[in-house]
Amino acid sequence: MDLLKEIKKGLGLSEDTGTDETIKQKIEVIKAYADFNDNDLNNPLAIGCIVVGVTDIWETDAGKIKFSEGFHMLLEMFRVSKLRSAKDEQNG
């Protein structure tokens, strides 16, 4: 999966917007904040979380960067989903 392509699709951006490097940087920030590993990036909830996160931190005025309630809600949904999957695997 091409993560950049998926995020741009979620943002409604065309293939050639000239913002790829900026988007890549913001994706890395969100991946670090959310503690996503490579396997997590196959989950649609993680992709949705990154899309919302990129939108949230697009403007970078000093002291005004913050993640929205929607971002935190998606991140929590992802974490719960991941815990349930791990529990289901243990219970076989």
C-alpha positions, 0 to 999 in steps of 0.5 A: 500500500502506498501510504502517501497515496491513501492519505492524499485520497482521504484528503481529496487531493489529486496525485500531483499537488506539489505538497507531497513532502509536507504531507509526508512530514505530517504523516511521520509526526502523526505516526510517532504521536499515535505509535503506529507500526508498519502493520497498523497502517493496514488498518482503515482506522489508522489511515482515517486517523492519519487523514484527520491528523494531517488536516488538524496540523496543516496550519502550523502557527506557533502554539496553535497546533493541536489534534481535534476531538475527532482525531482522538476519537479515531485513535481511541477506536483504533486502539480498542480495535487493536486490543480486541484483535489481540485478545481474539487471537489469544482466545483462538 
